Each structure stands twice: as C-alpha cells, then as structure tokens.
Amino acid sequence: MDKKLIHWAFFILLFSLILLAVSAFSFLIGSSHIPLNKIIPLILKGKGTIEYSILFDIRLPRILLGLAVGGALSIAGVILQGMFRNPLVEPYTLGISGGAALLVSLNISLGLNQRFGLISLPASGFLGAIVVILVVYALSVKKGILKIQGLLLTGVMISFISSSLIMLIMAISKAEDLHGIVFWIMGSLEEPNPLLIKLMLLISIFGLIISYLFCFDLNALLLGEEEALHLGTNIERTKKSLFILASILTGFSVGIAGIIGFVGLLVPHLMRMIVGSDHRILLISAFLSGAAFLILCDTLARTIIAPLELPVGVITGIVGGGLFIYALTKKEPLII
Amino acid sequence: MLEVRELTCGYNKRFILKAINFKVRREVLLGIIGPNGSGKTTLLRAITKVIKPQNGKIFFEEKDIWQISFKELAKKVAFVPQAPLSYGLDMTVEEFVLLGRIPHRKVFQFLETKYDKAIAEEAMALTNILSIKDRPISELSGGERQLTFLAKALTQEPKLLLLDEPTAHLDIAHRVRILDLIKRLNNSFKLTVIIVLHDLNLASQYCDELILLNNGRLYKRGLPEEILTAENIEDVYKTKVIIKEDPISSRPYIFLVPDKG
C-alpha cells in the first residue's frame, strides 16, 4: 500500500483513539466521585441508582454534545478557512455568533424564556444565526457572484454591530438577567433536552458527510478561485454551498451550546500543521480532534472548581490559546 | 476544435474584447500576440469560462462552452497561468500534479487510482520533474514551478492546452525548454495549443499560426511571416522594427530600432 494511505490511516486511528480516551476520561471524572471499580457493576446493574443516572443522564449527554459541537465547529472552520484561503477566519468571523447572541440576550432581558420555556433560548439563538446568515449573504452577492472578501467584511461588521447592541441590552437589563446572558455568551455544554442533543449529533455527522462531497473542490480552492475553476470546480455553486453548510453547522452549534470560542479557529489550524492541507484527511482529522478537544475542555470546566462549573469557553480560550502559541513557535505558520 | 464567434466581453461595463471571430483547427499551435492591454489574457479567460461573454459565443467541439459543465470542460481544456504562485502551498510536487486529476474523479472516489498515478508520472517525466517530485512546491525555482504547473495541466489529459505567457520571467534556457516541450506535445501527442506570448521572436519560431490583437480587436491572423511584418508591428506596437529572416528556421526575426536622437 502506498505511503500516504498508511499515513492517513495512522492519523485517523490516532485521533479516534484520542477521542475515545478523552471521552472515557470525561465519563469517569466528575464532581461526584464514583470509584473506578464500581463503574462496571453499576453499568451491569442498569437503571435505578443515582450513580447510574449521573453517568448516563448527566455525563454521557455532555460528551455527546461536546462531540457534536466540537466536530461541527471544527469542520465549519476548515471549510471557511479553505474557502477564504485565510487562516484567521473562523466560524464566528461571519457574524453568526453575534446574531445568535443578540437574539438570545434580547430573549432573556425581555423575559421571553420564562414565558415560552427553555427551548426558546436555542430557538432564538438559531433564529439570530439564520437572520445574520441571510443578511450577510444578501449583502455579498452581486450579480449572482458571491464576493468572498465582501462576505468577510460584512460578517465582521455585523459582529461589531451585534456586540454593541448586546452591550446596550446588558446595560439596561436587570442583574439576574445579566448573569443568564453572560453565561449563555460564554457557552456551555449543559443541555437538558435530549432531543436537541440528538439533533446536534445528526447535524454534525451529516455536515461531515456533506463536506466530503466538496473535499476536492476545497483542495482545488487552495490554488485560488480561478485555478479551481480551471480544474472543473463550479466556483459559484461551490462557494454558496460551502457557505450554507458552514452556516448551518455554526448556527446549530451556537443555538444549542452558546458561543464556545476558539475551537473553530484552533483545531483546523493545528490539524493543517499536523496532517497537511489535503482536505480528504483534514476534514475527518479536524472533526475527531475538535470533538476530543471540546470534550476535554468541558471536562476541565466542570471539574477544576467542582462542584462549581467554569464556562467552557473560558477553558477553550486558555487551553487553546496556549496550545496555539506553542505550536506556532514550534513550526512555521502556514498561510494557506 | 474551437470557434470564437463575435465575442465581446470585458469586466463590468468596459469592453476589453470587441467582436472577435476566429476558428482553431485541431493540432495547431496557435500564438496570440499583441501589446499590453490588448486583451490576450481576457481572451483566454473567456475560453475557460472565467468570464462570461456579453455578446457572442465560443464553441468547443461544436458545443457552446456555456452548455458544457465546468467539470466536462476541465477534462478537455487545461490552462497554465502566467507566473504561477505557490506561496504557502504545503504540498509536494507530486501531490500538486495529481490535482490535475480532479476533473476526472467520480463522485465517491476519494483516492487516486493506479491510472491517475500513471498519468501524473508520465506528465512529470515529460516535463522532466520526476527527480523533484517529493520536494515541497513552495521551495521550487521559477522555472521548476512553471514546469510543475504544466505537468498538472497535462495530467488533466486535455485536448486543448492554453498557456498564458508561460515563459515570462524565465531565463533563456527555461524558455527554450518549455517551448520545445510544448512544440513536442503539439507534434507527437496531437495536442492543440493556444499560447499567449509577449516575445515576438519566440512566437515566430514556435507557432504555426499567429493572431495579432490590437485594442481588443483581432487585427490580423495568419502564418508568422504574414503577421510579423514591419508594417503590422509598427502599426500595432507603434514601434519601429526591422525584420530579417532567421537563417536556420527561415521564420521572421525582429530587431528593435532604438531611437538614437
């Protein structure tokens, strides 16, 4: 077999093992101490005990959500960085998170979540994301051509506008609402609704599969739009599809888990350094390691000062930022 | 093989090309010459569907190119850009050349077939870059990079090869090497070639036919000796030249006449 395939198989295996190990670690560690030797009897015994429900109703859903959100944000990052040929772009650059945060803050400060229940938070987050996507998209399409740089600038501006508006809302809202807004903005993998977790998993895996339909177009785009066109890529259709795909992945992630920063920037970049820029291996590597990274950060977030919990966004920022700077000093940064 | 009919196109409202008509027959090596800004590159970009014509049509193998999908067109038409950049591309020469197989892939085919690899190997052998196939593309010299881009284009197995000033910024050895290779591809592999050249003497030496563009219009088309006359050159380039016959190829050779005043 050829060298490249062995390489790729090795990477996939490695990242799968890391994901598995991190998940197992996260499953066994928590604020309520469950001794290791009790775990297997507990699982065999089945439902009924408190420990069992801690494992399967609290820890497992968080792991699954971490997997889904971490994977989704990472492949959205790979797609956007590839499309823009800019390593600084991340899923939130396009203003999607800003829009989501704005509507959620509005929701909380108007007290709508008390009237319509908790489900209204992810719903308004998702709605905000969709509105921003549509606005950014409409502003960047001229004569049927999606202007990539316009997309980026519009997205950044929308981010600024929404963060200003969020500050305005925070300034005039009550103290108890303020806490909710801040917590939502910092992101969390705590999600009481199992249906939403299943939905997020579905979206995430579906996104991974769809992204593979575009892996060669993304490879061709490494050479620039015109060269990609010469290699038979239907540029306009590809850019639009990729933008929509990345938006859906980001929109659902933000709606369900809030703004968990840095995953979509750091993971694609690190993976590009490790496995190279061929999207056939890059996408799956980013998905697996993004999932592992977020699960790990979430485990830290809920154990460091247990029984209290840190916002996971804080951990991804600190751990990710440190890792990133370390990687940059180790290897020449790649400008794709 | 290719027919350009009443082609008018440009960027925004400004027309670069105006009512261009010509036909390219199979297996010809056609040179496009003309001053800067005369529309040479724009013409190539129109043929590869980078820009849409405002008026007129382009037919490839009797079919309007806008009726052919990008992918189908890329299986038959390959393009080598002018002074290609590879800044920050993190792949080896071989990986890069294999990108030329992208248009030939089936929907769920993620890995290269033996055939893909054989074609890439052959293209690298032809362009004489087999010895550097494991080098990172970002570390190549200008000449090697141009050859690598040519190898990628050949890996597409095109019937029509378009080149936009492939010899710009290269030393004389690389110029001759690349043009000799293109001539050989044209002769032995029956490849139809359209090449934009700035150097009129190279165009004269290598091309079977020439198209002279001036201000977005087709000024004249014909054999090198018909196009490269002192009259035509002075009219289009506004430059005084003397033309002699090349002693070896008996093609026209152009000498510049500097203004001594």
Boltz contact constraints between the chains, C-beta under 6 A:
constraints:
  - contact:
      token1: [A, 216]
      token2: [B, 102]
      max_distance: 6.0
  - contact:
      token1: [A, 220]
      token2: [B, 102]
      max_distance: 6.0
  - contact:
      token1: [A, 226]
      token2: [B, 50]
      max_distance: 6.0
  - contact:
      token1: [A, 229]
      token2: [B, 50]
      max_distance: 6.0
  - contact:
      token1: [A, 230]
      token2: [B, 48]
      max_distance: 6.0
  - contact:
      token1: [A, 230]
      token2: [B, 79]
      max_distance: 6.0
  - contact:
      token1: [A, 231]
      token2: [B, 74]
      max_distance: 6.0
  - contact:
      token1: [A, 231]
      token2: [B, 102]
      max_distance: 6.0
  - contact:
      token1: [A, 231]
      token2: [B, 103]
      max_distance: 6.0
  - contact:
      token1: [A, 232]
      token2: [B, 70]
      max_distance: 6.0
  - contact:
      token1: [A, 232]
      token2: [B, 71]
      max_distance: 6.0
  - contact:
      token1: [A, 232]
      token2: [B, 74]
      max_distance: 6.0
  - contact:
      token1: [A, 232]
      token2: [B, 103]
      max_distance: 6.0
  - contact:
      token1: [A, 234]
      token2: [B, 70]
      max_distance: 6.0
  - contact:
      token1: [A, 277]
      token2: [B, 90]
      max_distance: 6.0
  - contact:
      token1: [A, 280]
      token2: [B, 110]
      max_distance: 6.0
  - contact:
      token1: [A, 334]
      token2: [B, 90]
      max_distance: 6.0
  - contact:
      token1: [A, 335]
      token2: [B, 88]
      max_distance: 6.0
